[in-house]
Amino acid sequence: MNHKAIYALYTNVVTISDSVGAFDKDGNKVEIDMNTVNAWIDVEAYKAKRAAEYPPMTEYLDGVVKGDQAQIDKYIADCQAVKTKYPKG
């Protein structure tokens, strides 16, 4: 089950069990439309993908400390490439 989608689509759901189902705060089972859940798209998924691929900030800081503009420019270009690869939304 896509827990993130269920929580986003069904705001009354407070607990989810993959084997039993989804429940509200009173323990009542909430009926889930799995077609809707499976069709849900996480518009913020790009954030985790970007974070995983950004170069380490130490590369930028090292360039600043050394006064190496080429290294700084490369860091910025690498970050821009990641942003292009994983656009917002």
Secondary structure, 3 states (H helix, E strand, C coil): CCHHHHHHHCCCCCEEECCCEEECCCCCEECCCHHHHHHCCCCCHHHHHHHHHCCCHHHHHHHHHHCCHHHHHHHHHHHHHHHHHCCCC
